[in-house]
Amino acid sequence: MFRRQGWDLTALLNAAHPQAPLAERNLWLVRLIEWLRHAPLKDDRAPTPTGEEPAPPAAPPAAPSAPLPIRRLRYLLRMLERHPDHAKAFAEVIASVWADVDAISLFAEVGFAPRMALWNEFLGRLRRRLLPLSADTKDLSELFELLFPHEADEQWINAVDDELLERLGLLFAGAPEGDWREEMRAAITVLVSSVRSAGLSGALRVRMDPQLLARRPFRNLATAWEQVEHALVENDRSALPGQLQYLRGLLDECRAAVRSVPDHLEEHGVSVDLMFGVEQMQARLRRVEDLLAVLLADHPQRELLRLVAALVAVVHDRRSIRTLFARHYSLLARKVAERSAETGEHYITRNREEYGDMLRRAGGGGLVIAGTTFMKFAIMAVGLSAFWGGFWAGVNYAASFVLILLLHWTVATKQPAMTAPALADKLRHIDSDAGLQAFVDEVAHLFRSQTAGIIGNLALAAPMVLVVQLAAWLSFGKPLVGVQEAEHVLHSLTVLGPSLFFAAFTGVLLFASSLIAGWVENWFVFHRLDSAIAWNPRIVARLGASRAGRWSRWWRDNISGLTANISLGLMLGLVPALLGFFGLPIEVRHVTLSTGQLAAAAGALGLDVLKHWPFWLCVISILGTGVLNVGVSFFLAFKVALRSRGIRLADQKRVRAAIWTRMRRQPMSFLVPPKG
């Protein structure tokens, strides 16, 4: 009877048994809704007692323009109106199911995670997608998911007109009048308790605006709802308006306090779980308003129908893993972008003095990278295994990058991932023409700064390597990097090989290091480690108050830079080794390190190398490596920053048009700093 191809209205109505086990009645409801959604009308006939001919429909079908489930529903109601026995059994099944299930779960739990944790919610959604649900349940929220498994259900539920809605009262004819209202009031009690508990929790409370908590809205919320509930139960129309106004005022204050949490991002740090909890609180506050609208309506059928349609939408939204992570990716993007924007400001030059300072700092970075180049050749000469060779190469890179940081010098390829969030920070003001032009000015400053960084790095890295090679020739009669290693460099760096692909991959690692830096700095602030260093009794006793304070400020200022440089160095060394374990022969190509290696090769092979194409093919490859290192890391970081601020596609087109206009009219502004 319940095979998919065999469903018909006659069989369904004959199978309506109010005394059947709850699992069978639940399954009957699921089959009924499925019939509304899919069954062909032409195959249905009115249900009849055994031995009688089926009766034709009492009226013609609804207009073809109506959604199919609406036409099914009209047909169903006509059949029930013609056959009182089936109508009675039908209503009794609906009433018995309602009496036996827990309806509070539908109103108070659908759409909400049992715990305020993103990953727990992800696992819950994954379970619901992979594991089948059972109709043998007393949880109405689970049954609701079985009844309305399709997103289109929301549309046809909203399409129910007033005339049909009035006739639908037959479905609840056997239910006690006050039951659904009692369940809704209980659901509001659950929701209010959840909001009150979350609002008073320390993680959220310290991040809310204190002025918005002055009237203690979360503490008073439960008492205010109890007064409204008492007035609803006692039907006290005189006291209800004032109490309801007070409750809604508290709900508005709670909503405003919750919205203030992201504003304290910089001061207190943030976690994805925390912001997931914020969204859950906001959704619960909206659900309270929706349930109040149903309870207070003079004719609640329409409001109840809207609530059911909204619950259908919530069910499908909560089943979607993609929606869950798409919603929280913007939070992660903002977290990283906000943490990196302040650091990135130090890498942008806006006048000739700052431009010259960038050249000097980049030159210092080039000197250190020259030493890094020789250390890399030394590690390769030891002949370690792939993992340990990659590990010590990563330690070499990380130590060099940290040394550059501590000396206040710079590596050009580290700039894009930090400057992109700082640049995106200017996008908040592009609504006006003046703000857009200021943003274009910032783009020119950034491009010019990046160019200065690369020039400074390469201008000292390559000559210093050549000087060391020459000194080795003069002192020992042979270079530190021999001919065999030099030939290998020319073979591996050539543009005819996969070097450009490796350079793009290195750009991804550069971007990844900025993500790691943003996450670690946020973790540092979120757990208040700077305050712990300054005020922990043991640390203060060991270092003294003044030194502990200095250490606290130093770590707060440098935790992002240290993390970015250490993570980048280790990834440059270890990632190729780990990928090689899986049979992926991917290497890294860093423009400054590659330039140092090519200079070492030239120092070993002599001036004659300049006469051969292999050398110049490597030079072309290094130029492409610089473009891809910078371009890929900047593009990814900028996309994250755009996502964090929700820049619309139309705005992006407008920005691109303004940048191209500046490049046509003032191309030198992207290369030469302005005078004065």
C-alpha positions as CSV (number, residue, x, y, z in Angstrom):
1,M,0.0,0.0,0.0
2,F,2.8,2.4,0.8
3,R,5.1,1.6,-2.1
4,R,6.0,4.8,-3.9
5,Q,4.1,4.0,-7.1
6,G,1.1,2.7,-5.2
7,W,0.2,5.7,-3.1
8,D,-3.3,7.0,-3.7
9,L,-5.8,8.9,-1.6
10,T,-8.1,5.9,-1.1
11,A,-5.4,3.7,0.4
12,L,-4.1,6.6,2.6
13,L,-7.5,7.4,4.1
14,N,-8.4,3.8,4.6
15,A,-5.1,3.4,6.5
16,A,-5.9,6.2,9.0
17,H,-6.0,4.4,12.4
18,P,-5.9,6.6,15.5
19,Q,-5.1,3.6,17.7
20,A,-2.1,2.4,15.6
21,P,1.4,2.6,17.2
22,L,2.9,6.1,17.0
23,A,5.5,5.0,14.5
24,E,2.8,3.9,12.1
25,R,0.8,7.1,12.5
26,N,4.0,9.2,12.0
27,L,4.7,7.2,8.8
28,W,1.1,7.7,7.7
29,L,1.6,11.5,8.0
30,V,4.8,11.3,6.0
31,R,3.1,9.4,3.2
32,L,0.2,11.9,3.2
33,I,2.5,14.9,2.7
34,E,4.4,12.9,0.1
35,W,1.0,12.3,-1.7
36,L,0.3,16.1,-1.6
37,R,3.7,16.7,-3.2
38,H,3.9,14.0,-5.8
39,A,0.7,11.9,-6.4
40,P,-1.0,12.2,-9.8
41,L,-4.5,13.6,-9.4
42,K,-6.0,11.7,-12.4
43,D,-5.3,8.4,-10.6
44,D,-7.1,9.3,-7.4
45,R,-10.8,8.6,-6.7
46,A,-12.8,9.3,-3.7
47,P,-12.5,6.7,-1.0
48,T,-15.5,4.4,-0.8
49,P,-16.6,1.5,1.3
50,T,-15.8,-2.0,0.0
51,G,-17.9,-3.1,-2.9
52,E,-19.1,0.4,-4.0
53,E,-18.0,2.2,-7.1
54,P,-15.6,5.1,-6.5
55,A,-17.4,8.5,-6.6
56,P,-16.2,11.2,-9.0
57,P,-14.7,14.4,-7.5
58,A,-17.3,16.8,-6.1
59,A,-15.9,19.8,-7.9
60,P,-13.4,20.3,-10.8
61,P,-9.7,20.6,-9.8
62,A,-8.2,23.9,-8.8
63,A,-6.7,26.2,-11.4
64,P,-3.6,24.7,-13.0
65,S,-1.6,27.8,-12.0
66,A,-1.8,26.7,-8.3
67,P,1.1,24.7,-7.0
68,L,0.6,21.0,-7.2
69,P,0.5,20.5,-3.4
70,I,-2.2,23.2,-3.2
71,R,-4.3,21.4,-5.8
72,R,-3.8,18.1,-3.9
73,L,-4.8,19.8,-0.7
74,R,-8.1,21.1,-2.2
75,Y,-8.9,17.7,-3.5
76,L,-8.2,16.1,-0.1
77,L,-10.5,18.5,1.7
78,R,-13.3,17.9,-0.8
79,M,-13.0,14.2,-0.2
80,L,-13.0,14.6,3.5
81,E,-16.1,16.9,3.3
82,R,-17.9,14.2,1.3
83,H,-17.0,11.4,3.7
84,P,-17.5,12.2,7.4
85,D,-16.2,8.8,8.5
86,H,-12.9,9.3,6.9
87,A,-12.8,12.9,8.1
88,K,-13.3,11.8,11.6
89,A,-10.5,9.2,11.4
90,F,-8.3,11.7,9.7
91,A,-8.8,14.3,12.4
92,E,-8.3,11.7,15.2
93,V,-5.0,10.6,13.7
94,I,-3.8,14.2,13.6
95,A,-4.9,14.8,17.2
96,S,-3.4,11.6,18.5
97,V,0.0,12.3,16.9
98,W,-0.1,15.9,18.4
99,A,-0.9,14.4,21.8
100,D,1.9,11.9,21.7
101,V,4.8,13.9,20.4
102,D,6.9,16.6,22.1
103,A,5.9,19.8,20.2
104,I,8.1,22.0,22.3
105,S,11.1,20.6,20.5
106,L,9.7,21.9,17.2
107,F,9.2,25.5,18.4
108,A,12.2,25.8,20.7
109,E,14.9,23.6,19.1
110,V,14.5,23.4,15.3
111,G,17.3,25.5,13.8
112,F,19.4,25.7,17.0
113,A,22.4,23.7,18.0
114,P,22.3,21.9,21.3
115,R,25.7,23.4,22.1
116,M,27.2,26.8,21.1
117,A,30.0,25.2,19.1
118,L,30.5,25.4,15.4
119,W,32.2,22.0,15.0
120,N,29.6,20.2,17.0
121,E,27.0,21.7,14.7
122,F,29.0,20.6,11.7
123,L,29.1,17.0,13.0
124,G,25.4,17.1,13.7
125,R,24.6,18.3,10.2
126,L,26.9,15.7,8.7
127,R,25.1,13.0,10.7
128,R,21.7,14.2,9.5
129,R,22.9,14.2,5.9
130,L,24.4,10.7,6.0
131,L,22.2,8.8,8.4
132,P,18.4,8.2,7.8
133,L,15.8,9.5,10.2
134,S,13.3,7.2,11.8
135,A,9.5,7.8,11.9
136,D,9.5,6.0,15.3
137,T,10.0,9.1,17.4
138,K,8.2,11.3,19.9
139,D,10.3,14.3,18.9
140,L,8.2,16.6,16.6
141,S,11.3,18.3,15.4
142,E,12.6,15.0,13.9
143,L,9.2,14.2,12.5
144,F,9.0,17.7,11.0
145,E,12.2,17.0,9.0
146,L,10.6,13.8,7.6
147,L,7.4,15.6,6.7
148,F,9.1,18.5,4.8
149,P,12.4,17.2,3.3
150,H,12.3,19.6,0.3
151,E,13.1,23.3,0.1
152,A,10.1,23.8,-2.2
153,D,7.8,23.0,0.7
154,E,8.2,26.5,2.0
155,Q,6.8,28.0,-1.2
156,W,3.6,25.9,-1.4
157,I,2.9,26.3,2.4
158,N,3.1,30.1,1.9
159,A,0.8,29.8,-1.1
160,V,-2.2,28.5,1.0
161,D,-4.9,31.2,0.7
162,D,-7.4,32.3,3.4
163,E,-10.3,30.2,2.1
164,L,-8.2,27.0,2.2
165,L,-6.6,28.0,5.5
166,E,-10.1,28.2,7.1
167,R,-11.0,24.7,5.8
168,L,-7.7,23.4,7.1
169,G,-9.2,23.7,10.6
170,L,-10.5,20.2,10.0
171,L,-7.0,18.8,10.5
172,F,-7.0,19.9,14.1
173,A,-10.7,19.3,14.8
174,G,-9.9,16.6,17.4
175,A,-7.2,18.5,19.2
176,P,-7.9,20.2,22.5
177,E,-8.2,24.0,22.0
178,G,-5.5,25.1,24.3
179,D,-2.8,22.5,23.6
180,W,-0.8,24.2,20.9
181,R,-0.8,27.5,22.8
182,E,0.5,25.7,25.9
183,E,3.3,24.1,23.9
184,M,4.2,27.5,22.4
185,R,4.3,29.1,25.8
186,A,6.6,26.4,27.1
187,A,8.8,26.8,24.0
188,I,9.1,30.5,24.7
189,T,10.2,29.6,28.3
190,V,12.9,27.3,26.9
191,L,14.1,30.0,24.4
192,V,14.1,32.8,27.0
193,S,16.1,30.5,29.4
194,S,18.7,29.8,26.7
195,V,19.1,33.4,25.8
196,R,19.4,34.5,29.4
197,S,22.0,31.8,30.1
198,A,24.1,32.6,27.1
199,G,23.8,36.4,27.7
200,L,25.1,36.0,31.2
201,S,28.0,33.8,30.3
202,G,31.4,35.4,30.7
203,A,32.6,34.8,27.2
204,L,29.8,36.9,25.7
205,R,29.2,39.3,28.6
206,V,32.7,40.8,28.6
207,R,32.4,41.5,24.9
208,M,29.1,43.3,25.1
209,D,28.8,47.1,25.3
210,P,28.5,47.8,29.1
211,Q,26.1,50.7,28.5
212,L,23.7,48.3,26.8
213,L,23.8,46.0,29.8
214,A,23.0,48.8,32.3
215,R,19.4,47.8,32.6
216,R,20.3,44.1,33.0
217,P,18.1,42.9,30.1
218,F,19.2,39.3,30.2
219,R,18.6,39.0,34.0
220,N,15.1,40.5,33.8
221,L,14.1,38.6,30.6
222,A,12.8,35.5,32.4
223,T,10.7,37.5,34.9
224,A,9.2,39.6,32.2
225,W,8.1,36.6,30.2
226,E,6.6,34.9,33.3
227,Q,4.4,38.0,33.8
228,V,3.3,38.0,30.2
229,E,2.7,34.2,30.3
230,H,0.5,34.6,33.5
231,A,-1.5,37.3,31.7
232,L,-2.0,35.1,28.7
233,V,-3.1,32.1,30.8
234,E,-5.5,34.2,32.9
235,N,-6.6,36.2,29.9
236,D,-5.9,39.4,31.7
237,R,-6.3,41.9,28.9
238,S,-5.8,44.9,31.2
239,A,-2.3,44.0,32.3
240,L,-1.1,42.3,29.1
241,P,-0.3,45.4,27.0
242,G,2.1,47.0,29.6
243,Q,3.8,43.7,30.4
244,L,4.1,42.9,26.7
245,Q,5.7,46.3,26.0
246,Y,8.2,45.7,28.8
247,L,9.1,42.2,27.5
248,R,9.6,43.5,23.9
249,G,11.7,46.3,25.2
250,L,14.0,43.8,26.9
251,L,14.2,41.7,23.8
252,D,15.3,44.8,21.8
253,E,17.9,45.5,24.4
254,C,19.2,41.9,24.4
255,R,19.4,42.1,20.6
256,A,21.3,45.3,20.7
257,A,23.7,43.9,23.3
258,V,24.4,40.8,21.2
259,R,25.0,42.9,18.1
260,S,27.7,44.8,20.0
261,V,29.9,41.7,20.4
262,P,31.8,42.0,17.1
263,D,32.7,45.6,17.9
264,H,35.0,44.4,20.6
265,L,37.0,42.2,18.2
266,E,40.2,44.0,18.6
267,E,40.1,44.4,22.4
268,H,39.1,41.0,23.5
269,G,39.7,38.7,20.5
270,V,37.1,36.4,19.0
271,S,36.5,32.8,18.2
272,V,34.3,31.2,15.5
273,D,32.5,29.3,18.3
274,L,31.8,32.5,20.1
275,M,30.3,34.2,17.0
276,F,28.3,31.0,16.3
277,G,26.8,31.5,19.7
278,V,26.0,35.1,18.9
279,E,24.1,34.0,15.7
280,Q,22.2,31.4,17.7
281,M,21.2,34.0,20.3
282,Q,19.9,36.3,17.6
283,A,18.0,33.5,16.0
284,R,16.4,32.5,19.3
285,L,15.3,36.1,19.9
286,R,13.7,36.2,16.5
287,R,11.9,32.9,17.3
288,V,10.5,34.3,20.5
289,E,9.0,37.2,18.5
290,D,7.5,34.8,15.9
291,L,5.9,32.7,18.7
292,L,4.5,35.8,20.4
293,A,3.0,36.9,17.1
294,V,1.1,33.6,16.9
295,L,0.0,33.7,20.5
296,L,-1.3,37.3,20.4
297,A,-3.0,37.1,17.0
298,D,-6.8,37.3,17.1
299,H,-6.9,34.8,14.2
300,P,-3.7,32.9,14.6
301,Q,-4.1,30.5,11.6
302,R,-2.2,32.8,9.2
303,E,0.6,33.5,11.7
304,L,0.9,29.8,12.5
305,L,1.2,29.0,8.8
306,R,4.0,31.6,8.4
307,L,5.7,30.0,11.4
308,V,5.5,26.5,9.8
309,A,6.9,27.8,6.5
310,A,9.7,29.6,8.4
311,L,10.5,26.4,10.2
312,V,10.7,24.5,6.9
313,A,13.2,27.0,5.7
314,V,15.2,26.7,8.9
315,V,15.2,22.9,8.7
316,H,16.8,23.0,5.2
317,D,19.2,25.8,6.2
318,R,20.4,23.7,9.2
319,R,20.9,20.7,7.0
320,S,23.2,22.5,4.7
321,I,26.9,22.2,5.5
322,R,27.8,24.6,2.8
323,T,25.6,27.3,4.3
324,L,27.1,26.8,7.7
325,F,30.7,27.3,6.6
326,A,29.8,30.1,4.1
327,R,28.2,32.1,6.9
328,H,31.2,31.7,9.2
329,Y,33.9,32.1,6.5
330,S,33.2,35.8,6.5
331,L,33.8,35.8,10.3
332,L,37.1,34.0,9.9
333,A,38.0,36.4,7.1
334,R,37.3,39.4,9.3
335,K,39.3,38.0,12.1
336,V,42.4,37.5,9.9
337,A,41.9,40.8,8.1
338,E,41.5,42.9,11.2
339,R,44.6,41.3,12.8
340,S,46.7,41.8,9.7
341,A,45.6,45.3,8.7
342,E,47.5,47.1,11.5
343,T,50.7,45.2,10.8
344,G,50.3,45.9,7.0
345,E,50.3,49.6,7.6
346,H,54.0,49.5,8.4
347,Y,54.8,48.1,4.9
348,I,53.1,50.9,2.9
349,T,55.1,53.9,2.0
350,R,53.4,57.2,1.1
351,N,56.3,59.7,0.6
352,R,60.0,59.7,-0.5
353,E,61.3,59.5,3.0
354,E,59.3,56.3,3.7
355,Y,60.2,55.0,0.3
356,G,63.9,55.4,1.0
357,D,63.5,53.8,4.4
358,M,61.8,50.8,2.7
359,L,64.7,50.4,0.3
360,R,67.2,50.4,3.3
361,R,65.1,47.9,5.3
362,A,64.7,45.7,2.2
363,G,68.4,45.9,1.6
364,G,69.1,44.6,5.1
365,G,66.7,41.7,4.4
366,G,68.7,40.9,1.3
367,L,71.9,40.7,3.3
368,V,70.4,38.1,5.6
369,I,68.9,36.1,2.7
370,A,72.4,36.0,1.2
371,G,73.5,34.1,4.3
372,T,70.4,32.0,4.1
373,T,71.4,30.9,0.6
374,F,74.7,29.5,1.7
375,M,73.2,27.8,4.7
376,K,70.7,26.1,2.3
377,F,73.6,24.7,0.1
378,A,75.3,23.5,3.3
379,I,72.3,21.6,4.4
380,M,71.9,20.1,1.0
381,A,75.6,19.0,1.1
382,V,75.0,17.0,4.3
383,G,72.8,14.6,2.4
384,L,70.0,14.2,5.0
385,S,66.8,12.3,4.4
386,A,63.9,14.1,2.7
387,F,62.1,14.9,6.0
388,W,65.1,16.0,8.0
389,G,66.5,17.9,5.0
390,G,63.2,19.8,4.7
391,F,63.1,20.3,8.5
392,W,66.5,21.9,8.8
393,A,65.9,23.9,5.6
394,G,62.7,25.2,7.2
395,V,64.6,26.1,10.4
396,N,67.2,27.9,8.3
397,Y,64.4,30.0,6.6
398,A,62.5,30.6,9.8
399,A,65.6,31.8,11.7
400,S,66.5,34.1,8.9
401,F,63.1,35.6,8.7
402,V,62.9,36.1,12.4
403,L,66.3,37.7,12.4
404,I,65.1,40.1,9.7
405,L,62.0,40.9,11.8
406,L,64.1,41.6,15.0
407,L,66.4,43.9,13.1
408,H,63.4,45.7,11.7
409,W,64.3,44.9,8.2
410,T,61.9,43.3,5.6
411,V,61.4,40.6,3.1
412,A,59.5,41.8,0.1
413,T,57.4,38.7,-0.4
414,K,56.1,38.9,3.2
415,Q,54.4,42.3,2.4
416,P,51.5,41.3,0.2
417,A,49.6,39.1,2.7
418,M,49.9,41.8,5.3
419,T,49.3,44.9,3.1
420,A,46.2,43.4,1.5
421,P,44.0,43.6,4.6
422,A,45.3,47.1,5.3
423,L,44.3,48.1,1.8
424,A,40.9,46.5,2.1
425,D,40.4,48.5,5.3
426,K,40.2,51.6,3.0
427,L,37.3,50.1,1.1
428,R,34.9,51.1,3.8
429,H,35.0,54.6,2.4
430,I,34.7,54.0,-1.3
431,D,31.0,55.0,-1.4
432,S,32.1,58.6,-2.2
433,D,34.2,59.7,-5.1
434,A,36.8,61.2,-2.7
435,G,37.0,57.9,-0.8
436,L,37.4,56.0,-4.1
437,Q,40.3,58.2,-5.2
438,A,41.9,57.8,-1.8
439,F,41.7,54.1,-2.2
440,V,43.3,54.3,-5.6
441,D,46.1,56.4,-4.0
442,E,46.6,53.6,-1.5
443,V,46.9,51.1,-4.3
444,A,49.6,53.2,-5.9
445,H,51.4,53.5,-2.6
446,L,51.2,49.7,-2.0
447,F,52.5,48.8,-5.5
448,R,55.3,51.3,-5.2
449,S,56.2,49.9,-1.7
450,Q,56.2,46.3,-3.0
451,T,58.5,47.3,-5.9
452,A,60.9,49.0,-3.5
453,G,60.9,45.9,-1.2
454,I,61.8,43.6,-4.1
455,I,64.5,46.0,-5.5
456,G,66.0,46.4,-2.0
457,N,66.1,42.6,-1.4
458,L,67.6,41.7,-4.8
459,A,70.0,44.7,-4.9
460,L,72.0,43.4,-1.9
461,A,71.2,39.7,-1.9
462,A,72.8,38.9,-5.3
463,P,75.9,41.1,-4.9
464,M,76.6,39.8,-1.4
465,V,76.5,36.2,-2.6
466,L,78.8,37.1,-5.5
467,V,81.2,38.8,-3.0
468,V,81.3,35.7,-0.8
469,Q,81.9,33.5,-3.8
470,L,84.7,35.7,-5.0
471,A,86.2,35.8,-1.5
472,A,86.2,32.0,-1.4
473,W,87.9,31.9,-4.7
474,L,90.6,34.2,-3.5
475,S,91.0,32.5,-0.1
476,F,90.6,28.8,-0.8
477,G,91.0,28.6,-4.6
478,K,87.4,27.4,-5.1
479,P,83.9,28.8,-4.4
480,L,81.7,27.8,-1.5
481,V,79.1,26.6,-4.0
482,G,80.7,24.4,-6.6
483,V,80.1,23.8,-10.2
484,Q,78.0,20.7,-9.7
485,E,75.6,22.6,-7.5
486,A,75.6,25.5,-9.9
487,E,74.6,23.3,-12.8
488,H,71.8,21.9,-10.7
489,V,70.6,25.5,-10.0
490,L,70.5,26.4,-13.7
491,H,68.6,23.2,-14.4
492,S,66.0,23.6,-11.6
493,L,65.3,27.4,-11.9
494,T,64.8,27.6,-15.7
495,V,61.6,29.0,-17.0
496,L,61.2,26.0,-19.2
497,G,60.5,23.8,-16.2
498,P,57.8,23.9,-13.5
499,S,59.4,26.9,-11.7
500,L,56.5,29.3,-12.3
501,F,54.0,26.7,-11.0
502,F,56.2,26.3,-7.9
503,A,56.3,30.1,-7.6
504,A,52.5,30.3,-7.5
505,F,52.4,27.5,-4.9
506,T,54.9,29.5,-2.8
507,G,52.5,32.4,-3.0
508,V,49.9,30.2,-1.5
509,L,52.3,29.4,1.4
510,L,53.0,33.1,1.9
511,F,49.3,33.7,2.2
512,A,48.8,30.7,4.5
513,S,51.5,32.2,6.8
514,S,49.4,35.3,7.2
515,L,46.3,33.3,8.0
516,I,48.3,31.4,10.7
517,A,49.6,34.7,12.1
518,G,46.1,36.2,12.3
519,W,44.8,33.1,14.0
520,V,47.6,32.9,16.5
521,E,47.4,36.6,17.4
522,N,43.7,36.4,17.9
523,W,44.2,33.3,20.1
524,F,46.8,35.3,22.1
525,V,44.4,38.2,22.6
526,F,41.4,35.9,23.2
527,H,43.1,34.1,26.1
528,R,44.6,37.4,27.4
529,L,48.1,36.1,27.4
530,D,49.5,39.7,27.3
531,S,47.7,40.4,30.5
532,A,48.9,37.1,32.0
533,I,52.5,38.0,31.3
534,A,52.1,41.5,32.9
535,W,50.1,40.4,35.9
536,N,50.7,36.7,36.7
537,P,52.1,36.6,40.2
538,R,54.8,34.1,39.4
539,I,56.0,36.0,36.3
540,V,55.9,39.3,38.1
541,A,57.9,37.8,41.0
542,R,60.6,36.4,38.6
543,L,60.8,39.3,36.2
544,G,59.7,42.3,38.2
545,A,56.7,44.5,37.4
546,S,58.4,46.8,34.9
547,R,60.1,44.0,33.0
548,A,56.9,41.9,32.9
549,G,55.1,44.9,31.5
550,R,57.7,45.4,28.8
551,W,57.6,41.7,27.9
552,S,53.8,41.8,27.8
553,R,53.9,44.7,25.3
554,W,56.7,43.1,23.3
555,W,54.8,39.9,22.8
556,R,51.6,41.7,22.0
557,D,53.4,43.7,19.3
558,N,55.4,40.9,17.8
559,I,53.4,37.7,18.2
560,S,51.9,38.1,14.7
561,G,55.3,38.8,13.0
562,L,57.0,35.9,14.9
563,T,54.2,33.5,14.0
564,A,54.1,34.6,10.3
565,N,57.9,34.3,9.8
566,I,58.3,31.0,11.7
567,S,55.3,29.3,10.0
568,L,56.5,30.5,6.6
569,G,60.0,29.3,7.1
570,L,58.9,25.9,8.3
571,M,56.3,25.5,5.5
572,L,58.9,26.4,2.8
573,G,61.1,23.6,4.1
574,L,58.7,21.0,5.3
575,V,55.7,21.2,2.8
576,P,57.7,20.0,-0.2
577,A,59.2,17.1,1.9
578,L,55.7,16.0,3.1
579,L,54.2,16.3,-0.4
580,G,57.0,14.3,-1.8
581,F,56.1,11.5,0.7
582,F,52.7,11.3,-1.2
583,G,54.4,11.3,-4.6
584,L,53.8,15.0,-5.3
585,P,57.2,16.5,-6.5
586,I,56.4,20.1,-5.6
587,E,59.1,22.5,-4.6
588,V,59.1,26.1,-3.5
589,R,60.4,29.1,-5.5
590,H,61.0,32.2,-3.4
591,V,62.2,35.2,-5.5
592,T,64.9,36.4,-3.1
593,L,66.2,32.9,-2.3
594,S,66.1,32.0,-6.0
595,T,68.1,35.1,-6.8
596,G,70.7,34.2,-4.2
597,Q,71.0,30.7,-5.6
598,L,71.4,32.0,-9.2
599,A,74.1,34.5,-8.0
600,A,75.9,31.6,-6.3
601,A,75.8,29.6,-9.5
602,A,77.1,32.6,-11.5
603,G,79.9,33.0,-9.0
604,A,80.9,29.3,-9.5
605,L,80.7,29.2,-13.3
606,G,82.3,32.6,-13.9
607,L,81.5,35.4,-16.3
608,D,81.1,33.0,-19.3
609,V,77.7,32.0,-17.9
610,L,76.3,35.3,-19.1
611,K,76.9,34.2,-22.7
612,H,74.6,31.2,-22.5
613,W,70.8,31.0,-22.6
614,P,70.3,28.7,-19.6
615,F,71.4,31.6,-17.3
616,W,69.0,34.1,-18.9
617,L,66.2,31.6,-18.9
618,C,66.7,31.5,-15.1
619,V,66.6,35.3,-15.0
620,I,63.3,35.3,-16.8
621,S,62.1,32.6,-14.4
622,I,63.1,34.7,-11.4
623,L,61.1,37.7,-12.8
624,G,58.1,35.5,-13.1
625,T,58.7,34.1,-9.7
626,G,58.6,37.5,-8.1
627,V,55.3,38.4,-9.9
628,L,53.7,35.1,-8.9
629,N,55.0,35.2,-5.3
630,V,53.6,38.7,-4.8
631,G,50.5,38.4,-7.0
632,V,49.1,35.1,-5.7
633,S,49.6,35.9,-2.0
634,F,48.2,39.4,-2.5
635,F,45.2,38.1,-4.5
636,L,44.3,35.5,-1.9
637,A,44.7,38.0,1.1
638,F,42.8,40.7,-0.7
639,K,39.9,38.2,-1.5
640,V,39.8,37.3,2.2
641,A,39.7,41.0,3.2
642,L,37.0,41.7,0.7
643,R,35.0,38.8,2.1
644,S,35.4,40.1,5.6
645,R,33.8,43.5,4.6
646,G,31.1,42.1,2.3
647,I,32.2,44.2,-0.7
648,R,29.6,43.8,-3.5
649,L,30.5,42.8,-7.0
650,A,29.4,46.1,-8.3
651,D,31.7,47.9,-6.0
652,Q,34.6,45.7,-7.1
653,K,34.0,46.6,-10.7
654,R,33.9,50.3,-9.8
655,V,37.2,50.0,-8.0
656,R,38.9,48.2,-10.9
657,A,37.7,50.9,-13.3
658,A,39.2,53.6,-11.1
659,I,42.5,51.8,-10.9
660,W,42.8,51.3,-14.6
661,T,42.0,55.0,-15.1
662,R,44.8,56.0,-12.8
663,M,47.3,53.7,-14.6
664,R,46.5,55.2,-18.0
665,R,46.7,58.8,-16.7
666,Q,49.5,58.6,-14.2
667,P,51.5,55.4,-14.7
668,M,54.6,56.7,-12.9
669,S,52.7,57.2,-9.7
670,F,52.9,53.4,-9.3
671,L,56.7,53.4,-9.4
672,V,58.0,56.8,-8.2
673,P,57.0,58.4,-4.8
674,P,55.4,61.8,-5.0
675,K,57.5,64.9,-4.3
676,G,57.0,66.7,-1.0
